[in-house]
C-alpha cells in the first residue's frame, strides 16, 4: 500500500456538493492499495501512520504522533498514487489493486487506525471527490509498504 500523509489543521471531502467526511487537526491520508499487496499491508501502513511522529511537542519539535496528539484522520482512497509515468505523458494505473480489492484494503486501513482510538472520517470509494485541506507546516510525507 501507499499513502500520502498531510498534517492538517482541517480537512474535508465533498461528493456531489455534500460533505461526506470532515476533520479538525490531524492527518489527511490519501491511500492506495497496490496490486499484489501482501496480507497485513493495510495494518502495517496504518500502524506506521498512527505512530508517525510529525506533530510538535512542547518545544515545537516534530516528536508526537497522531496517537500522542489526539488528532483525527481523514482517509481518502486515491488510486492515482499508483501512477506510472515512465512511458510518455499519460499515466498508467495498472499497478493499483483492482477496485474491489482496493475498496476492502482502504477500508481495512481506516479500521486499523480507528482501532487505535482515533476519530476517523472517510471519503467515498470510487466517487468523484473534492478534497479541501489546510496543510499545517506544511508537512507532507510519502509512505510505501514496499519501501
C-alpha positions as CSV (number, residue, x, y, z in Angstrom):
1,X,0.0,0.0,0.0
2,X,0.9,3.6,-0.5
3,X,-0.1,6.7,1.4
4,X,0.5,10.4,1.1
5,X,0.1,11.8,4.6
6,X,-0.5,15.5,5.2
7,X,-0.6,17.1,8.6
8,X,-3.6,19.4,8.6
9,X,-5.4,21.9,10.8
10,X,-8.6,20.9,9.0
11,X,-9.7,18.8,6.0
12,X,-12.9,17.7,4.3
13,X,-14.1,15.7,1.4
14,X,-17.2,16.5,-0.6
15,X,-19.2,14.3,-3.0
16,X,-21.9,15.9,-5.1
17,X,-22.0,19.0,-3.0
18,X,-22.4,17.1,0.3
19,X,-19.6,16.9,2.9
20,X,-19.1,13.1,3.5
21,X,-16.0,13.4,5.8
22,X,-14.5,16.2,7.8
23,X,-11.9,16.6,10.5
24,X,-10.1,19.2,12.6
25,X,-6.4,19.0,13.4
26,X,-4.8,15.7,12.4
27,X,-3.9,13.8,9.2
28,X,-5.3,13.7,5.8
29,X,-4.3,10.3,4.4
30,X,-4.6,9.7,0.7
31,X,-4.4,5.9,0.5
32,X,-3.8,3.5,-2.4
33,X,-3.9,-0.3,-2.4
34,X,-1.4,-1.8,-4.9
35,X,-1.8,-4.9,-6.9
36,X,-0.1,-7.8,-5.1
37,X,-0.1,-6.1,-1.7
38,X,0.6,-8.9,0.9
39,X,-1.9,-9.7,3.6
40,X,-1.4,-7.3,6.5
41,X,-0.2,-4.4,4.4
42,X,-3.1,-2.3,5.4
43,X,-2.4,-2.9,9.1
44,X,1.3,-2.3,8.7
45,X,0.8,1.0,6.9
46,X,-2.0,2.1,9.3
47,X,0.3,1.4,12.3
48,X,3.1,3.5,10.7
49,X,0.7,6.4,10.0
50,X,-0.7,6.4,13.5
51,X,2.7,6.3,15.1
52,X,4.5,8.7,12.7
53,X,6.0,11.5,14.8
54,X,5.1,14.6,12.8
55,X,3.3,16.7,15.4
56,X,5.0,19.3,17.5
57,X,5.9,18.7,21.2
58,X,6.1,21.4,23.8
59,X,9.4,22.6,22.3
60,X,8.0,22.8,18.8
61,X,9.9,19.7,17.6
62,X,8.2,17.0,15.5
63,X,8.1,14.5,18.2
64,X,4.5,13.5,18.7
65,X,2.3,11.1,16.8
66,X,-1.4,11.2,15.8
67,X,-1.9,8.9,18.9
68,X,0.0,11.3,21.2
69,X,-1.7,14.5,19.8
70,X,-5.3,13.3,19.9
71,X,-5.7,14.3,16.3
72,X,-8.2,12.9,13.8
73,X,-7.7,11.2,10.5
74,X,-9.5,11.7,7.1
75,X,-8.8,8.7,4.9
76,X,-9.4,9.1,1.2
77,X,-8.9,6.4,-1.4
78,X,-6.7,7.6,-4.2
79,X,-5.7,5.0,-6.9
80,X,-3.7,7.7,-8.8
81,X,-0.9,7.2,-6.2
82,X,-0.1,4.1,-8.3
83,X,0.6,6.3,-11.4
84,X,3.3,5.0,-13.7
85,X,4.7,7.9,-15.8
86,X,7.8,6.1,-17.1
87,X,6.4,5.8,-20.7
88,X,5.2,9.0,-22.1
89,X,2.9,11.7,-20.6
90,X,-0.2,9.7,-19.9
91,X,0.0,7.9,-16.6
92,X,-0.8,4.2,-16.3
93,X,-2.5,2.8,-13.3
94,X,-2.1,-1.0,-13.8
95,X,-0.1,-1.3,-10.6
96,X,-3.1,-0.3,-8.5
97,X,-5.2,-3.0,-7.0
98,X,-8.5,-3.8,-8.8
99,X,-11.3,-1.7,-7.4
100,X,-13.0,-4.4,-5.4
101,X,-9.7,-5.2,-3.6
102,X,-8.8,-1.6,-3.2
103,X,-12.0,-0.8,-1.5
104,X,-11.6,-3.6,1.0
105,X,-7.9,-2.7,1.8
106,X,-8.5,1.0,2.2
107,X,-11.5,0.3,4.5
108,X,-9.3,-2.1,6.5
109,X,-6.6,0.6,6.7
110,X,-9.2,3.1,8.1
111,X,-10.5,0.5,10.6
112,X,-7.0,-0.2,11.9
113,X,-6.5,3.5,12.6
114,X,-9.9,3.6,14.2
115,X,-8.9,0.7,16.4
116,X,-6.2,2.8,17.9
117,X,-8.9,5.1,19.3
118,X,-8.5,7.8,16.6
119,X,-11.6,9.5,15.2
120,X,-11.6,8.6,11.5
121,X,-13.7,10.2,8.7
122,X,-13.6,8.7,5.2
123,X,-14.1,9.7,1.6
124,X,-16.5,7.7,-0.6
125,X,-14.7,5.0,-2.6
126,X,-14.9,5.4,-6.4
127,X,-16.7,8.7,-6.2
128,X,-15.6,12.0,-7.8
129,X,-14.4,13.7,-4.6
130,X,-13.3,17.2,-3.9
131,X,-10.8,17.3,-1.1
132,X,-10.2,20.5,0.8
133,X,-7.4,21.0,3.4
134,X,-5.3,23.4,5.3
135,X,-1.9,21.8,5.3
136,X,-0.2,22.5,8.6
137,X,3.5,23.2,8.4
138,X,3.3,22.3,5.6
139,X,4.1,18.7,6.4
140,X,3.6,16.1,3.7
141,X,5.1,12.5,3.9
142,X,5.1,9.7,1.3
143,X,4.9,6.2,2.8
144,X,5.0,2.9,0.9
145,X,4.9,-0.6,2.5
146,X,7.3,-1.8,-0.2
147,X,9.9,0.8,0.7
